[in-house]
Amino acid sequence: MSDSLSLWDRCLNDLRYQLKENEFTMWLRPLSAKVVGNKLELLAPNQYFVSHVQENHFNAIEQLAKQHSNGAISQVVIQVESSVQQAPRDSVDNQATVGGQYNGARSSTHPAGVESAVNEASQMGSDKSLSYINPYFTFETFVSGKSNMLAYKACQELGKKQSQNRHNPLFLYGASGLGKTHLMHSVAHKYLKIGKTFYYFSSEKFINQLVYALRNQKIEQFKRKIKRVDLLIIDDVHVLAGKSKSSNEFLSLFADFMVEDKQVILASDRHPSQMTEFDERFRSRFSSGLAVAIEPPEMETRMQILQKKATLSGVELPKECALFIAQNVVSNVRRLEGALNQVVANANLTGNPIDLDMVQYALKDVIAIRSQAVSMDNIRKVVAEYYDVSVKDLMSKKRTRSIARPRQIAMALARELTKDSFPDIGQSFGGRDHTTVMHACEKVAQLRSEDPVLDKEYKALSMTLQAG
């Protein structure tokens, strides 16, 4: 067994850097493996996993298995794990597992370390179905900051056994890739830990199941099954707009949860009041609890996200590299993680350590897109953020070392990157005279020659600013 685990771990290590993180985590991480003779057997939780892996990843897995076994493996087989009791392929429960969606669930442990959720027959009916909770989408791995603090705290309250601050429904809204799904999965993890049940649906999967239930005259059975759980989570609820039958059935289900004081979490790309495709009944009910925005993360939060993700991946990401990536990728967390994955993949493929030169090369396309002229305002802003001081302090008359040194570095960068005159730079830093700027440039040049750490910081700031 140790040989099979070692072989599969080596395959996974390569696949991790070939695929997007969500794809790898959702479809390949839950697989377990064993070697039987010259055959590598991969065990999947259900037929949907088997079909998806066969269609999308089989050739890559087969090639890696042969390579890492030095030809000892000649065949790869993917099959449903025999210990898992499968529901019929067209059943309502089994459809809910498509794409890694969560079912009504109780906690158990998957051999590969992924927490799974299984409907207990005594509570959810005679059939069982298996679904997976993303092991990385927990409160512990979520990085909170000004942009998402209220949403983070509201979701944390829902995970407590007894909370006086529960809002129902909780409506999370914001652009794609900002962490709404991560927070909703975090609540699901907490519900499992305190022995409660839940259903998680993307809106498309919810619509598919509604359509199936309506066509097969099982709508009441479908709704009864969902109403047994303690928590209902619907992602991207705006997709229901324009689908009158589906939206009306959902509104009925939503009302039943409200009457029974069971928690509902909804997520959308915009505030309920802006969902004009829905009639007033929906907008008013969606707004009846707490609607919380999740904004794009600020610089500090972006750097924390990068450093936490790097740590979870077992990668050392220098601060200056985190700053460089965070300065160039600002739109959402998903792209931030994508940039980090690109850097890590480059490091693994080339065998080079992660440093500024390598990061700049790995993200050259991203840099080209974001490239823009260096401005004095941007220099002050970036230097202030890096040294954790305010732009106001850089412009002030304060002469403490913690402020004077960043100010000198900002002046030197301004001289190097903008080619503005000493008097112009002095004026932009609180009306200082040209001799102050000249002294700052000379001092920074001296310090860079004597202090490798400061020289590294200066280069990091210079690269970041030139990237835009």
Secondary structure as the mmCIF struct_conf table of DSSP 4:
data_model
#
loop_
_struct_conf.conf_type_id
_struct_conf.id
_struct_conf.beg_label_comp_id
_struct_conf.beg_label_asym_id
_struct_conf.beg_label_seq_id
_struct_conf.end_label_comp_id
_struct_conf.end_label_asym_id
_struct_conf.end_label_seq_id
HELX_RH_AL_P HELX_RH_AL_P1 SER A 2 GLN A 18
BEND BEND1 LEU A 19 LEU A 19
HELX_RH_AL_P HELX_RH_AL_P2 GLU A 21 GLU A 23
HELX_RH_PI_P HELX_RH_PI_P1 PHE A 24 LEU A 28
TURN_TY1_P TURN_TY1_P1 ARG A 29 PRO A 30
STRN STRN1 SER A 32 VAL A 36
TURN_TY1_P TURN_TY1_P2 GLY A 37 ASN A 38
STRN STRN2 LYS A 39 ALA A 44
BEND BEND2 PRO A 45 ASN A 46
HELX_RH_AL_P HELX_RH_AL_P3 GLN A 47 ASN A 56
TURN_TY1_P TURN_TY1_P3 HIS A 57 HIS A 57
HELX_RH_AL_P HELX_RH_AL_P4 PHE A 58 HIS A 68
TURN_TY1_P TURN_TY1_P4 SER A 69 GLY A 71
STRN STRN3 GLN A 75 VAL A 80
TURN_TY1_P TURN_TY1_P5 SER A 82 SER A 83
BEND BEND3 VAL A 84 VAL A 84
HELX_LH_PP_P HELX_LH_PP_P1 GLN A 85 PRO A 88
TURN_TY1_P TURN_TY1_P6 ARG A 89 ASP A 90
BEND BEND4 SER A 91 SER A 91
HELX_RH_AL_P HELX_RH_AL_P5 VAL A 92 GLN A 95
TURN_TY1_P TURN_TY1_P7 ALA A 96 THR A 97
HELX_RH_3T_P HELX_RH_3T_P1 VAL A 98 GLY A 100
HELX_LH_PP_P HELX_LH_PP_P2 GLN A 101 ASN A 103
BEND BEND5 GLY A 104 GLY A 104
STRN STRN4 ARG A 106 THR A 109
TURN_TY1_P TURN_TY1_P8 PRO A 111 ALA A 112
BEND BEND6 GLY A 113 GLY A 113
STRN STRN5 GLU A 115 VAL A 118
HELX_RH_AL_P HELX_RH_AL_P6 ALA A 121 MET A 124
BEND BEND7 SER A 126 SER A 126
STRN STRN6 LEU A 130 TYR A 132
TURN_TY1_P TURN_TY1_P9 PRO A 135 TYR A 136
BEND BEND8 THR A 138 THR A 138
HELX_RH_3T_P HELX_RH_3T_P2 PHE A 139 THR A 141
HELX_LH_PP_P HELX_LH_PP_P3 PHE A 142 SER A 144
TURN_TY1_P TURN_TY1_P10 LYS A 146 ASN A 148
HELX_RH_AL_P HELX_RH_AL_P7 MET A 149 LEU A 158
TURN_TY1_P TURN_TY1_P11 GLY A 159 GLY A 159
BEND BEND9 LYS A 160 GLN A 162
BEND BEND10 GLN A 164 GLN A 164
BEND BEND11 ASN A 168 PRO A 169
STRN STRN7 LEU A 170 TYR A 173
BEND BEND12 ALA A 175 ALA A 175
TURN_TY1_P TURN_TY1_P12 SER A 176 GLY A 177
BEND BEND13 LEU A 178 GLY A 179
HELX_RH_AL_P HELX_RH_AL_P8 LYS A 180 LYS A 193
TURN_TY1_P TURN_TY1_P13 ILE A 194 GLY A 195
STRN STRN8 PHE A 198 SER A 202
HELX_RH_AL_P HELX_RH_AL_P9 SER A 203 ARG A 215
TURN_TY1_P TURN_TY1_P14 ASN A 216 GLN A 217
HELX_RH_AL_P HELX_RH_AL_P10 ILE A 219 LYS A 227
TURN_TY1_P TURN_TY1_P15 ARG A 228 ARG A 228
BEND BEND14 VAL A 229 ASP A 230
STRN STRN9 LEU A 231 ASP A 235
BEND BEND15 ASP A 236 ASP A 236
HELX_RH_3T_P HELX_RH_3T_P3 VAL A 237 LEU A 240
TURN_TY1_P TURN_TY1_P16 ALA A 241 GLY A 242
HELX_RH_AL_P HELX_RH_AL_P11 SER A 244 VAL A 259
TURN_TY1_P TURN_TY1_P17 GLU A 260 ASP A 261
STRN STRN10 GLN A 263 SER A 268
BEND BEND16 ASP A 269 ARG A 270
HELX_RH_3T_P HELX_RH_3T_P4 PRO A 272 GLN A 274
TURN_TY1_P TURN_TY1_P18 THR A 276 GLU A 277
BEND BEND17 PHE A 278 PHE A 278
HELX_RH_AL_P HELX_RH_AL_P12 GLU A 280 PHE A 286
TURN_TY1_P TURN_TY1_P19 SER A 287 SER A 287
BEND BEND18 SER A 288 GLY A 289
STRN STRN11 LEU A 290 ALA A 293
HELX_LH_PP_P HELX_LH_PP_P4 GLU A 295 GLU A 298
HELX_RH_AL_P HELX_RH_AL_P13 MET A 299 LEU A 312
TURN_TY1_P TURN_TY1_P20 SER A 313 GLY A 314
HELX_RH_AL_P HELX_RH_AL_P14 LYS A 319 ASN A 328
BEND BEND19 SER A 331 SER A 331
HELX_RH_AL_P HELX_RH_AL_P15 VAL A 333 THR A 350
HELX_RH_AL_P HELX_RH_AL_P16 LEU A 356 ALA A 362
TURN_TY1_P TURN_TY1_P21 LEU A 363 LEU A 363
HELX_RH_AL_P HELX_RH_AL_P17 LYS A 364 ARG A 370
HELX_RH_AL_P HELX_RH_AL_P18 MET A 376 TYR A 386
TURN_TY1_P TURN_TY1_P22 TYR A 387 ASP A 388
HELX_RH_AL_P HELX_RH_AL_P19 VAL A 391 MET A 395
BEND BEND20 SER A 396 LYS A 397
HELX_RH_AL_P HELX_RH_AL_P20 ARG A 401 THR A 418
HELX_RH_AL_P HELX_RH_AL_P21 PHE A 422 SER A 428
TURN_TY1_P TURN_TY1_P23 PHE A 429 GLY A 430
BEND BEND21 GLY A 431 GLY A 431
HELX_RH_AL_P HELX_RH_AL_P22 HIS A 434 GLU A 450
HELX_RH_AL_P HELX_RH_AL_P23 PRO A 452 ALA A 467
#
